[in-house]
Amino acid sequence: MKLTKNKIFFGILIFGLIVNLLVLFDIQCFYLRAIFSFIFLTTVLGLLIMLMLKIREVDFWEYLVYTIGLSVTFLIFGGLFINSTLPLVGIDKPLSLVPLLVSFNIFLLIFWLIAFKRNKEISLEIKLPKLSWLNKVFLAIPIIFIFLSIFGAKILNNNGSNYL
């Protein structure tokens, strides 16, 4: 799959708009708010920072790790910056929903504009790795444990036994 500059940047804006609407209107259907917010906060900000810095000569999986690391780092230091500067302008609760959402949206738009201007030609090509049969089995086993833990908790909460 090949993504061009316009698809990447406008996809980021659309995804950000969807997450903002889910958060503002408190839509909890099928945990969409939590899932989309988690994906957005752990990837998009780091992706924009990577695009701003024009880091390109790395493998896809290494790029993904850098993106997640930069996103988490930005969330920590961005929250610290917001918590220390917003009380100076008269906002009493800087870490409540609306000030955080507005502040991170401002950061997102600034990062988006800088990354959009700095990257004239960009395309992202995602290649899934070729896995052997044994590797596929080792990847499937942890997924089975997730479902077993969910069903085991459901059974225990409904006065069942703990066989799972």
Sequence and secondary structure as in RCSB ss.txt:
>XXXX:A:sequence
MKLTKNKIFFGILIFGLIVNLLVLFDIQCFYLRAIFSFIFLTTVLGLLIMLMLKIREVDFWEYLVYTIGLSVTFL
IFGGLFINSTLPLVGIDKPLSLVPLLVSFNIFLLIFWLIAFKRNKEISLEIKLPKLSWLNKVFLAIPIIFIFLSI
FGAKILNNNGSNYL
>XXXX:A:secstr
 EEEHHHHHHHHHHHHHHHHHHHHTT  GGGHHHHHHHHIIIIIHHHHHHHHHT  SS HHHHHHHHHHHHHHHH
HHHHHHHHHHGGGGT S TTSHHHHHHHHHHHHHHHHHHHHHH SS EEE       HHHHHHHHHHHHHHHHHH
HHHHHHHTT     
